[in-house]
Amino acid sequence: MWKLKIAEGDNPYLYSSNNFVGRQTWEFDPDAGTPEDQQEVENARQYFLNRQKEGFQASSDLLMRKQKQF
């Protein structure tokens, strides 16, 4: 599953004038979520790989749509 990671100010090489607002990134954690969620994500990934060979369209990306549900 995807987790939101927000920058922290404890790095001496990072400077921010707005308290690190806007320094968010998404990280994929394959061990997060229930086993059912993990299986659903794996099925969506396999479906994506199979459809990619047939002329995939971005609007049919099931994994992207699943992210919006969480």
N, C-alpha and C positions, 0 to 999 in steps of 0.2 A: 504494500500500500504506500501511498504518498504521504509524506509528513512535511509540514511547513517548518522551515528552519529560519530563524530570525537572527541577524547578526548581533553579536554581543560586543560591548565596548572594552573588554579586557585585553585586547591586542594592542600593544604600543605602536604598531605600524598603521593602525586604522584611525582615521580622524573623521569626525562627523560634526557638522554644525547644526544638524536637526535630530540628534539622538538616534541615529541609524534608521530613521524612518525610510522605507523604500528599499532596504537591504534584505529582502526576503527571497529565499530560494526554496524550491521544492526538491526533496530528496526521496528516492525510492528505497523503501525498506522491505525486502522480500519476506521477512519474518513477521511483519505486522499483520494484524487482522486475524480473523478466525480461519480455520482450515477450509471452510466453505468459501469464504471470500478469496483465499489464496487460489483455490481451484478455479473459481470463476475468472480471476485475473489470468491464470495460465491458459484457460480455454479461449479467452479473448485474444491473448497473444498469438496462440496457434492459428486462430481464425484469421487474424491480421496477416500473418506470414503466408497463409494459403491464398488469401484474396489478393495479396500484393502481386502475385504472379499473373493474375487475371485482369489487371488494370484497376487497381484499387483507387477509390475516391476518399479523400480525407473526411468527408461528411459521414462516412460509414465506419469510422474508427470507434469500436465498441469500448475499448479501454479508456479513451478520452471521455466518452459519455458516462462511463461508470464513475470516473473521478468526480463528476458533477453531483453524483448522488450522495457523496460522503460529506 
